[in-house]
Amino acid sequence: MSTNTVPQAASASYYERHVFFCLNQRPAGESCCANHQAEAAFERCKSLVKAAGLAGPGKVRVNRAGCLDRCAGGPVAVVYPDAVWYSYVDVSDIDEIVESHLKHGKVVERLLTPPHLGR
């Protein structure tokens, strides 16, 4: 029997945190993250994470995602395994998420997506 106290899932994790940005585009003017500069926010986050030396195995991965089904709170991004959902307005919000959450593990409370908001 092993004396390792790290849960199996945690020891098998390739990244410490994984950030997914909804970049979904809906037709005919329907509400969607792509209509709110989501691509620019994704690029900003990815660039900041790399510049801070946070990118790579055992660290942080920033990914594009299709619809995350939280359109009413959009634009949104989610940080796993923390399961923290963010609604952001501009790149300064992304700067704060990277600095506070991804660098220091402190959730940015003011940017949390209300739990009841879905599509």
Buried (B, 14 or more C-beta within 10 A) or exposed (E): EEEEEEEEEEEEBEBBBBBBBBBBEBEEEEEBBBBBBBBEBBBBBBBBBEEBEBBEEEBBBBEBBEBBEBBBBBBBBBBEEBEBBBBBEEBEBBBBBBBBBBBEEEBBEEBEBEEEBEB
